C-alpha cells in the first residue's frame, strides 16, 4: 500500500510532571510494571503496549496538563486493580462508544481508560 502521509509505526502518549520521582512510582503502579527504560534524565517510558507507548517527562512549564487515553480490554478489571492500589476511577460512562472512566495523577494529568464496545457474537 502506498501512502503520501507519514509512515507511522507507533505513537507515545505523554504525561508531564514536576515531581518526577513521585510520578514515576505512581505511573509504575498505574501501568502495573516498571518503566522499560529511562533513556535520558527526566524521562521514563513504557514501550510496546499494542502499537503505542507511554512517556513520563519532567517538564515544569507543561506539568499537569497532559491528557492520555489508554484502551483496555476490560474496564471493570482495571477499576478493581486500581482501587486495590488506592486509585479511584471517576466519571464513568457507558454507551455505544463502549465504557470510559478517568483517573488523575497527583499533578492533574488526566488519564482516560476506555473499553471498546463489545462486538455481538
OpenMM code with the backbone's topology and positions (N, CA, C; nanometers):
from openmm import Vec3, app, unit

residues = "UNK UNK UNK UNK UNK UNK UNK UNK UNK UNK UNK UNK UNK UNK UNK UNK UNK UNK UNK UNK UNK UNK UNK UNK UNK UNK UNK UNK UNK UNK UNK UNK UNK UNK UNK UNK UNK UNK UNK UNK UNK UNK UNK UNK UNK UNK UNK UNK UNK UNK UNK UNK UNK UNK UNK UNK UNK UNK UNK UNK UNK UNK UNK UNK UNK UNK UNK UNK UNK UNK UNK UNK UNK UNK UNK UNK UNK UNK UNK UNK UNK UNK UNK UNK UNK UNK UNK UNK UNK UNK UNK UNK UNK UNK UNK UNK UNK UNK UNK UNK UNK UNK UNK UNK UNK UNK UNK UNK UNK UNK UNK UNK UNK UNK UNK UNK UNK UNK UNK UNK UNK".split()
positions = [
    Vec3(0.0840, -0.1175, 0.0000),
    Vec3(0.0000, 0.0000, 0.0000),
    Vec3(0.0884, 0.1237, 0.0000),
    Vec3(0.0590, 0.2175, -0.0849),
    Vec3(0.1345, 0.3412, -0.0935),
    Vec3(0.0553, 0.4527, -0.0276),
    Vec3(0.1252, 0.5348, 0.0468),
    Vec3(0.0602, 0.6473, 0.1128),
    Vec3(0.1450, 0.7715, 0.0941),
    Vec3(0.0804, 0.8839, 0.0903),
    Vec3(0.1526, 1.0106, 0.0826),
    Vec3(0.1774, 1.0691, 0.2196),
    Vec3(0.1220, 1.0067, 0.3225),
    Vec3(0.1362, 1.0574, 0.4580),
    Vec3(0.2594, 1.0034, 0.5282),
    Vec3(0.2756, 1.0447, 0.6495),
    Vec3(0.3862, 0.9999, 0.7334),
    Vec3(0.3704, 0.8511, 0.7634),
    Vec3(0.4734, 0.7703, 0.7467),
    Vec3(0.4642, 0.6261, 0.7746),
    Vec3(0.4823, 0.5968, 0.9240),
    Vec3(0.3779, 0.6131, 1.0020),
    Vec3(0.3825, 0.5965, 1.1476),
    Vec3(0.3871, 0.4487, 1.1828),
    Vec3(0.4776, 0.4124, 1.2739),
    Vec3(0.4837, 0.2741, 1.3208),
    Vec3(0.4529, 0.2637, 1.4703),
    Vec3(0.4258, 0.3744, 1.5338),
    Vec3(0.3885, 0.3744, 1.6743),
    Vec3(0.3667, 0.5153, 1.7236),
    Vec3(0.3008, 0.5270, 1.8381),
    Vec3(0.2751, 0.6574, 1.8986),
    Vec3(0.2959, 0.6461, 2.0489),
    Vec3(0.3519, 0.7514, 2.1083),
    Vec3(0.3678, 0.7616, 2.2524),
    Vec3(0.2777, 0.8718, 2.3051),
    Vec3(0.2002, 0.8410, 2.4069),
    Vec3(0.1284, 0.9430, 2.4817),
    Vec3(0.2246, 0.9924, 2.5897),
    Vec3(0.2068, 1.1169, 2.6345),
    Vec3(0.2997, 1.1734, 2.7324),
    Vec3(0.2278, 1.2401, 2.8482),
    Vec3(0.2855, 1.2237, 2.9664),
    Vec3(0.2430, 1.2966, 3.0854),
    Vec3(0.3619, 1.3806, 3.1302),
    Vec3(0.3355, 1.5042, 3.1682),
    Vec3(0.4418, 1.5938, 3.2134),
    Vec3(0.4217, 1.6256, 3.3609),
    Vec3(0.5315, 1.6261, 3.4352),
    Vec3(0.5237, 1.6394, 3.5806),
    Vec3(0.6357, 1.7277, 3.6347),
    Vec3(0.6161, 1.7736, 3.7587),
    Vec3(0.7192, 1.8475, 3.8329),
    Vec3(0.8008, 1.7541, 3.9215),
    Vec3(0.7314, 1.6624, 3.9909),
    Vec3(0.7984, 1.5698, 4.0819),
    Vec3(0.8157, 1.4361, 4.0102),
    Vec3(0.9239, 1.4247, 3.9360),
    Vec3(0.9454, 1.3077, 3.8509),
    Vec3(0.9525, 1.1785, 3.9317),
    Vec3(1.0262, 1.1783, 4.0425),
    Vec3(1.0431, 1.0548, 4.1199),
    Vec3(0.9105, 1.0035, 4.1753),
    Vec3(0.8288, 1.0934, 4.2319),
    Vec3(0.6979, 1.0515, 4.2843),
    Vec3(0.6067, 1.0064, 4.1713),
    Vec3(0.6096, 1.0780, 4.0596),
    Vec3(0.5250, 1.0419, 3.9458),
    Vec3(0.5657, 0.9066, 3.8887),
    Vec3(0.6946, 0.8787, 3.8857),
    Vec3(0.7415, 0.7505, 3.8331),
    Vec3(0.6837, 0.6353, 3.9150),
    Vec3(0.6829, 0.6480, 4.0457),
    Vec3(0.6248, 0.5450, 4.1325),
    Vec3(0.4760, 0.5282, 4.1005),
    Vec3(0.4033, 0.6404, 4.0863),
    Vec3(0.2593, 0.6369, 4.0598),
    Vec3(0.2312, 0.5714, 3.9240),
    Vec3(0.3039, 0.6111, 3.8216),
    Vec3(0.2806, 0.5550, 3.6881),
    Vec3(0.3215, 0.4088, 3.6792),
    Vec3(0.4216, 0.3684, 3.7529),
    Vec3(0.4561, 0.2255, 3.7567),
    Vec3(0.3422, 0.1454, 3.8176),
    Vec3(0.2767, 0.2001, 3.9206),
    Vec3(0.1604, 0.1326, 3.9790),
    Vec3(0.0447, 0.1326, 3.8790),
    Vec3(0.0196, 0.2466, 3.8147),
    Vec3(-0.0879, 0.2546, 3.7161),
    Vec3(-0.0682, 0.1526, 3.6050),
    Vec3(0.0511, 0.1441, 3.5515),
    Vec3(0.0786, 0.0542, 3.4396),
    Vec3(0.0981, -0.0904, 3.4853),
    Vec3(0.1174, -0.1120, 3.6145),
    Vec3(0.1326, -0.2478, 3.6668),
    Vec3(0.2698, -0.3069, 3.6418),
    Vec3(0.3665, -0.2212, 3.6094),
    Vec3(0.5033, -0.2679, 3.5863),
    Vec3(0.5981, -0.1492, 3.5826),
    Vec3(0.7262, -0.1748, 3.6049),
    Vec3(0.8238, -0.0664, 3.5968),
    Vec3(0.8344, -0.0125, 3.4543),
    Vec3(0.8841, 0.1091, 3.4422),
    Vec3(0.9125, 0.1643, 3.3098),
    Vec3(1.0142, 0.0741, 3.2406),
    Vec3(1.0065, 0.0667, 3.1106),
    Vec3(1.1024, -0.0139, 3.0351),
    Vec3(1.2416, 0.0464, 3.0399),
    Vec3(1.2487, 0.1776, 3.0371),
    Vec3(1.3788, 0.2424, 3.0454),
    Vec3(1.3631, 0.3909, 3.0753),
    Vec3(1.4763, 0.4506, 3.1093),
    Vec3(1.4861, 0.5939, 3.1307),
    Vec3(1.6054, 0.6415, 3.0469),
    Vec3(1.5823, 0.6591, 2.9154),
    Vec3(1.6939, 0.6839, 2.8246),
    Vec3(1.7658, 0.8163, 2.8453),
    Vec3(1.6974, 0.9142, 2.9019),
    Vec3(1.7603, 1.0429, 2.9320),
    Vec3(1.7099, 1.0897, 3.0677),
    Vec3(1.7843, 1.1768, 3.1358),
    Vec3(1.7366, 1.2280, 3.2644),
    Vec3(1.6008, 1.2974, 3.2493),
    Vec3(1.5114, 1.2688, 3.3436),
    Vec3(1.3806, 1.3328, 3.3434),
    Vec3(1.2817, 1.2724, 3.2452),
    Vec3(1.3061, 1.1499, 3.2000),
    Vec3(1.2139, 1.0845, 3.1078),
    Vec3(1.2153, 0.9341, 3.1313),
    Vec3(1.0956, 0.8772, 3.1405),
    Vec3(1.0808, 0.7315, 3.1513),
    Vec3(0.9792, 0.6898, 3.0464),
    Vec3(0.9909, 0.5650, 3.0008),
    Vec3(0.8944, 0.5207, 2.9010),
    Vec3(0.8595, 0.3732, 2.9151),
    Vec3(0.7344, 0.3471, 2.8797),
    Vec3(0.6811, 0.2123, 2.8707),
    Vec3(0.6597, 0.1888, 2.7218),
    Vec3(0.7265, 0.0878, 2.6675),
    Vec3(0.7230, 0.0623, 2.5237),
    Vec3(0.6384, -0.0596, 2.4900),
    Vec3(0.6089, -0.0711, 2.3625),
    Vec3(0.5450, -0.1913, 2.3065),
    Vec3(0.4161, -0.2310, 2.3764),
    Vec3(0.3294, -0.1342, 2.3944),
    Vec3(0.1974, -0.1600, 2.4510),
    Vec3(0.0984, -0.1550, 2.3348),
    Vec3(0.0758, -0.2675, 2.2732),
    Vec3(-0.0001, -0.2667, 2.1481),
    Vec3(0.0869, -0.1969, 2.0447),
    Vec3(0.0342, -0.0957, 1.9834),
    Vec3(0.1133, -0.0169, 1.8888),
    Vec3(0.1483, 0.1193, 1.9471),
    Vec3(0.1419, 0.1320, 2.0778),
    Vec3(0.1648, 0.2610, 2.1417),
    Vec3(0.2612, 0.2473, 2.2582),
    Vec3(0.2898, 0.3582, 2.3202),
    Vec3(0.3732, 0.3619, 2.4382),
    Vec3(0.3355, 0.4825, 2.5235),
    Vec3(0.3953, 0.4896, 2.6400),
    Vec3(0.3703, 0.5999, 2.7323),
    Vec3(0.5033, 0.6572, 2.7765),
    Vec3(0.5124, 0.7892, 2.7773),
    Vec3(0.6328, 0.8553, 2.8257),
    Vec3(0.5958, 0.9492, 2.9392),
    Vec3(0.6821, 0.9527, 3.0399),
    Vec3(0.6697, 1.0421, 3.1537),
    Vec3(0.7854, 1.1407, 3.1448),
    Vec3(0.7543, 1.2699, 3.1491),
    Vec3(0.8551, 1.3748, 3.1312),
    Vec3(0.8566, 1.4717, 3.2487),
    Vec3(0.9736, 1.5060, 3.2939),
    Vec3(0.9934, 1.6182, 3.3854),
    Vec3(0.9886, 1.7432, 3.2988),
    Vec3(0.8852, 1.8253, 3.3167),
    Vec3(0.8665, 1.9421, 3.2298),
    Vec3(0.7863, 2.0472, 3.3055),
    Vec3(0.8556, 2.1369, 3.3739),
    Vec3(0.7899, 2.2348, 3.4611),
    Vec3(0.6831, 2.3184, 3.3905),
    Vec3(0.7093, 2.3766, 3.2734),
    Vec3(0.6058, 2.4616, 3.2123),
    Vec3(0.4788, 2.3869, 3.1728),
    Vec3(0.4893, 2.2596, 3.1422),
    Vec3(0.3729, 2.1835, 3.0962),
    Vec3(0.3171, 2.0871, 3.2015),
    Vec3(0.3758, 2.0835, 3.3174),
    Vec3(0.3379, 1.9852, 3.4194),
    Vec3(0.1885, 1.9893, 3.4496),
    Vec3(0.1300, 1.8696, 3.4555),
    Vec3(-0.0095, 1.8547, 3.4954),
    Vec3(-0.1111, 1.8873, 3.3887),
    Vec3(-0.0679, 1.9097, 3.2667),
    Vec3(-0.1607, 1.9477, 3.1597),
    Vec3(-0.1826, 1.8363, 3.0583),
    Vec3(-0.1380, 1.7153, 3.0915),
    Vec3(-0.1485, 1.6037, 2.9982),
    Vec3(-0.2875, 1.5433, 2.9923),
    Vec3(-0.3172, 1.4850, 2.8801),
    Vec3(-0.4414, 1.4126, 2.8584),
    Vec3(-0.4058, 1.2874, 2.7796),
    Vec3(-0.4286, 1.1722, 2.8407),
    Vec3(-0.3902, 1.0439, 2.7830),
    Vec3(-0.5135, 0.9548, 2.7788),
    Vec3(-0.5293, 0.8791, 2.6724),
    Vec3(-0.6332, 0.7766, 2.6674),
    Vec3(-0.5654, 0.6420, 2.6499),
    Vec3(-0.5998, 0.5491, 2.7381),
    Vec3(-0.5472, 0.4133, 2.7321),
    Vec3(-0.6664, 0.3199, 2.7103),
    Vec3(-0.6621, 0.2432, 2.6021),
    Vec3(-0.7692, 0.1493, 2.5703),
    Vec3(-0.7351, 0.0151, 2.6345),
    Vec3(-0.8289, -0.0362, 2.7137),
    Vec3(-0.8097, -0.1627, 2.7849),
    Vec3(-0.9200, -0.2611, 2.7440),
    Vec3(-0.8947, -0.3917, 2.7557),
    Vec3(-0.9971, -0.4882, 2.7150),
    Vec3(-1.1141, -0.4995, 2.8124),
    Vec3(-1.0925, -0.4682, 2.9421),
    Vec3(-1.1975, -0.4842, 3.0425),
    Vec3(-1.1816, -0.3759, 3.1488),
    Vec3(-1.2633, -0.2733, 3.1403),
    Vec3(-1.2520, -0.1604, 3.2324),
    Vec3(-1.2817, -0.2011, 3.3770),
    Vec3(-1.3758, -0.2925, 3.3983),
    Vec3(-1.4093, -0.3354, 3.5344),
    Vec3(-1.2884, -0.3996, 3.6031),
    Vec3(-1.2117, -0.4774, 3.5285),
    Vec3(-1.0918, -0.5392, 3.5846),
    Vec3(-0.9906, -0.4335, 3.6249),
    Vec3(-0.9696, -0.3347, 3.5393),
    Vec3(-0.8751, -0.2274, 3.5712),
    Vec3(-0.9240, -0.1436, 3.6883),
    Vec3(-1.0536, -0.1179, 3.6947),
    Vec3(-1.1100, -0.0418, 3.8066),
    Vec3(-1.0817, -0.1134, 3.9384),
    Vec3(-1.1004, -0.2442, 3.9422),
    Vec3(-1.0738, -0.3220, 4.0638),
    Vec3(-0.9257, -0.3197, 4.0995),
    Vec3(-0.8394, -0.3361, 3.9993),
    Vec3(-0.6950, -0.3355, 4.0240),
    Vec3(-0.6500, -0.1997, 4.0766),
    Vec3(-0.6984, -0.0931, 4.0152),
    Vec3(-0.6597, 0.0410, 4.0580),
    Vec3(-0.7148, 0.0723, 4.1973),
    Vec3(-0.8359, 0.0289, 4.2252),
    Vec3(-0.8953, 0.0503, 4.3571),
    Vec3(-0.8114, -0.0144, 4.4666),
    Vec3(-0.7597, -0.1334, 4.4381),
    Vec3(-0.6738, -0.2028, 4.5351),
    Vec3(-0.5440, -0.1265, 4.5598),
    Vec3(-0.5056, -0.0403, 4.4653),
    Vec3(-0.3852, 0.0425, 4.4797),
    Vec3(-0.4167, 0.1799, 4.5385),
    Vec3(-0.5442, 0.2031, 4.5721),
    Vec3(-0.5845, 0.3323, 4.6271),
    Vec3(-0.6099, 0.4380, 4.5212),
    Vec3(-0.6275, 0.3962, 4.3967),
    Vec3(-0.6552, 0.4881, 4.2862),
    Vec3(-0.8020, 0.4765, 4.2483),
    Vec3(-0.8697, 0.5915, 4.2378),
    Vec3(-1.0126, 0.5900, 4.2121),
    Vec3(-1.0442, 0.6309, 4.0687),
    Vec3(-1.1164, 0.5448, 3.9988),
    Vec3(-1.1660, 0.5739, 3.8649),
    Vec3(-1.2956, 0.6517, 3.8810),
    Vec3(-1.3071, 0.7669, 3.8141),
    Vec3(-1.4256, 0.8517, 3.8285),
    Vec3(-1.4862, 0.8814, 3.6915),
    Vec3(-1.5982, 0.9506, 3.6931),
    Vec3(-1.6659, 0.9973, 3.5719),
    Vec3(-1.6889, 0.8831, 3.4729),
    Vec3(-1.7319, 0.7704, 3.5240),
    Vec3(-1.7559, 0.6557, 3.4364),
    Vec3(-1.8796, 0.6795, 3.3503),
    Vec3(-1.8708, 0.6370, 3.2260),
    Vec3(-1.9834, 0.6490, 3.1334),
    Vec3(-1.9835, 0.5269, 3.0426),
    Vec3(-2.1038, 0.4875, 3.0021),
    Vec3(-2.1191, 0.3706, 2.9146),
    Vec3(-2.2173, 0.4073, 2.8046),
    Vec3(-2.1886, 0.3632, 2.6842),
    Vec3(-2.2771, 0.3916, 2.5715),
    Vec3(-2.2341, 0.3152, 2.4488),
    Vec3(-2.2820, 0.3592, 2.3333),
    Vec3(-2.2475, 0.2929, 2.2075),
    Vec3(-2.0972, 0.2953, 2.1818),
    Vec3(-2.0277, 0.3889, 2.2439),
    Vec3(-1.8823, 0.4061, 2.2298),
    Vec3(-1.8039, 0.3073, 2.3150),
    Vec3(-1.8701, 0.2373, 2.4037),
    Vec3(-1.8043, 0.1466, 2.4972),
    Vec3(-1.8190, 0.1997, 2.6391),
    Vec3(-1.7165, 0.1814, 2.7202),
    Vec3(-1.7171, 0.2266, 2.8585),
    Vec3(-1.5900, 0.3064, 2.8832),
    Vec3(-1.6033, 0.4183, 2.9533),
    Vec3(-1.4877, 0.5025, 2.9831),
    Vec3(-1.4907, 0.5453, 3.1295),
    Vec3(-1.3752, 0.5806, 3.1809),
    Vec3(-1.3611, 0.6370, 3.3139),
    Vec3(-1.2320, 0.7175, 3.3169),
    Vec3(-1.2153, 0.7970, 3.4205),
    Vec3(-1.0976, 0.8824, 3.4306),
    Vec3(-1.0281, 0.8638, 3.5640),
    Vec3(-0.8987, 0.8853, 3.5599),
    Vec3(-0.8171, 0.8883, 3.6799),
    Vec3(-0.7196, 1.0042, 3.6617),
    Vec3(-0.6832, 1.0694, 3.7692),
    Vec3(-0.5918, 1.1826, 3.7638),
    Vec3(-0.4683, 1.1531, 3.8467),
    Vec3(-0.3514, 1.1886, 3.7957),
    Vec3(-0.2314, 1.1749, 3.8778),
    Vec3(-0.2244, 1.2924, 3.9753),
    Vec3(-0.1254, 1.2935, 4.0631),
    Vec3(-0.1146, 1.3951, 4.1676),
    Vec3(-0.0947, 1.5356, 4.1124),
    Vec3(-0.0502, 1.5468, 3.9883),
    Vec3(-0.0231, 1.6782, 3.9307),
    Vec3(-0.1336, 1.7265, 3.8373),
    Vec3(-0.2385, 1.6450, 3.8220),
    Vec3(-0.3533, 1.6871, 3.7430),
    Vec3(-0.3608, 1.6313, 3.6024),
    Vec3(-0.2632, 1.5522, 3.5598),
    Vec3(-0.2738, 1.4886, 3.4292),
    Vec3(-0.3934, 1.3944, 3.4294),
    Vec3(-0.4742, 1.4014, 3.3243),
    Vec3(-0.5935, 1.3171, 3.3153),
    Vec3(-0.5635, 1.1955, 3.2292),
    Vec3(-0.5956, 1.0782, 3.2832),
    Vec3(-0.5813, 0.9534, 3.2101),
    Vec3(-0.7212, 0.8962, 3.1917),
    Vec3(-0.7645, 0.8871, 3.0675),
    Vec3(-0.8924, 0.8253, 3.0350),
    Vec3(-0.8662, 0.6774, 3.0108),
    Vec3(-0.9427, 0.5926, 3.0750),
    Vec3(-0.9383, 0.4495, 3.0465),
    Vec3(-1.0636, 0.4181, 2.9664),
    Vec3(-1.0462, 0.3491, 2.8573),
    Vec3(-1.1559, 0.3242, 2.7650),
    Vec3(-1.1620, 0.1766, 2.7273),
    Vec3(-1.2813, 0.1205, 2.7360),
    Vec3(-1.3063, -0.0164, 2.6894),
    Vec3(-1.3936, -0.0063, 2.5648),
    Vec3(-1.3482, -0.0621, 2.4533),
    Vec3(-1.4297, -0.0549, 2.3311),
    Vec3(-1.5633, -0.1279, 2.3496),
    Vec3(-1.6610, -0.0954, 2.2656),
    Vec3(-1.7882, -0.1679, 2.2746),
    Vec3(-1.7681, -0.3141, 2.2395),
    Vec3(-1.8439, -0.3992, 2.3054),
    Vec3(-1.8376, -0.5424, 2.2774),
    Vec3(-1.9043, -0.5700, 2.1434),
    Vec3(-1.8415, -0.6562, 2.0657),
    Vec3(-1.8978, -0.6952, 1.9363),
    Vec3(-1.9978, -0.8080, 1.9589),
    Vec3(-2.1144, -0.7984, 1.8979),
    Vec3(-2.2115, -0.9087, 1.9136),
    Vec3(-2.1549, -1.0371, 1.8550),
    Vec3(-2.1894, -1.1480, 1.9199),
    Vec3(-2.1393, -1.2790, 1.8752),
    Vec3(-2.2374, -1.3454, 1.7845),
] * unit.nanometer
topology = app.Topology()
chain = topology.addChain("A")
for resn in residues:
    res = topology.addResidue(resn, chain)
    for name in ("N", "CA", "C"):
        topology.addAtom(name, app.Element.getBySymbol(name[0]), res)
